[in-house]
Structure formats: structure tokens, C-alpha cells
Amino acid sequence: MLEIVRAIAEYAPWIVVALLTLNLSQRRHLEHGERKRFATLYLSVLVLVLFASSHLILLYGLPTATLGVVVLLIVGIAGVFHEQVLPFRFRCGSCGTNLTPKRVLYYDSNQCRDCDQGTHDA
């Protein structure tokens, strides 16, 4: 279990950097993707909490089971606020077709372009 704590302490900052880089790329889509931009910020905060807790466990020699408690808290928070933290859908909410990565990451509507514009054949 200590190896897992060390791995999280080593690699979690890179996940935070990746999420914040994605968040910066979402700035171009503020008019139709503000909710998903906030979601990447929330996700980066949750990963940052995981990172900080793993460092505190290593620094103060806390039991490694403490990380399990932190993970349960993070999962609980993400579960309670799942609409805000995880608004990403991979299928169109109207017709069920697969969404492009651009639609998944940058558009709050979670609909394909045709359904979003109202031009999709029913």
C-alpha cells in the first residue's frame, strides 16, 4: 500500500497539470462550455487533495489506510456533486450517436451538432 501512496505522490501533479492545461484550452469555448470548464477545475482540486493527502501520509508517517479514507471522501464528494464534477457524456443525449472528443470536452449541451442545431432527422 505504501507503494501506491508513493506513486500518487509522484504522479498526481502531472494529472493536475494535464487537467489545468485542458482547462486553459476550454477558455476558447466559454460561450458554450463554461460548465465543463468548471468541471475540469473541480476535478483538478479533487486530484490535488489526493496528492496533498498522500504527501502528508509520507511526511508524517500516517497509516496508509488513511489514503483509503481520503479516496472514499473524494469519491463521495464526486458522487454527491456528479452533475458538476462529471458532466462529460460520450453519446448524444437526444439521438444516442457517439460524440466527437471536441463535443465531449467543450460543449455543455452533450448533444451532437445536428441535434444542437435542430437539424437532425427524427
SULWO-V596589 format. One record per residue. N is the residue number from 1. RES is the residue in one letter. OMEGA is omega in whole degrees, -180 to 180 (* if undefined). BURIAL is I if it has 24 or more other C-alpha atoms within 12 Angstrom, else O. Layout:
n: <N	N>
res: <RES	RES>
omega: <OMEGA	OMEGA>
burial: <BURIAL	BURIAL>
This chain:
n: <1	2	3	4	5	6	7	8	9	10	11	12	13	14	15	16	17	18	19	20	21	22	23	24	25	26	27	28	29	30	31	32	33	34	35	36	37	38	39	40	41	42	43	44	45	46	47	48	49	50	51	52	53	54	55	56	57	58	59	60	61	62	63	64	65	66	67	68	69	70	71	72	73	74	75	76	77	78	79	80	81	82	83	84	85	86	87	88	89	90	91	92	93	94	95	96	97	98	99	100	101	102	103	104	105	106	107	108	109	110	111	112	113	114	115	116	117	118	119	120	121	122>
res: <M	L	E	I	V	R	A	I	A	E	Y	A	P	W	I	V	V	A	L	L	T	L	N	L	S	Q	R	R	H	L	E	H	G	E	R	K	R	F	A	T	L	Y	L	S	V	L	V	L	V	L	F	A	S	S	H	L	I	L	L	Y	G	L	P	T	A	T	L	G	V	V	V	L	L	I	V	G	I	A	G	V	F	H	E	Q	V	L	P	F	R	F	R	C	G	S	C	G	T	N	L	T	P	K	R	V	L	Y	Y	D	S	N	Q	C	R	D	C	D	Q	G	T	H	D	A>
omega: <179	178	179	178	178	179	178	179	-178	-171	-179	178	179	176	177	179	179	179	179	174	174	179	177	178	179	179	179	-174	-176	-176	-180	-178	-177	-179	-180	175	176	179	178	174	178	179	180	176	179	178	178	176	177	178	-178	-180	178	177	178	177	180	-176	-175	177	178	177	-178	176	176	178	177	178	179	179	177	176	180	178	177	178	179	179	180	-178	-174	178	-180	-174	-176	180	-174	177	-177	178	179	180	-178	-174	176	178	179	178	176	178	178	179	-179	-173	-168	-176	-179	-172	-176	176	176	-177	-178	179	180	-180	-180	-179	-177	177	-178	*>
burial: <O	O	O	O	I	O	O	I	I	O	O	I	I	O	I	I	O	O	I	I	O	I	I	O	O	I	O	O	O	O	O	O	I	I	I	I	I	I	I	I	I	I	I	I	I	I	I	I	I	I	I	I	I	I	I	O	I	I	O	O	O	O	O	I	O	O	I	O	O	I	I	O	O	I	O	O	O	O	O	O	O	O	O	O	I	I	I	I	I	O	O	I	O	O	O	O	O	O	I	O	O	I	I	I	I	I	I	I	I	I	I	I	I	O	O	O	O	O	O	O	O	O>
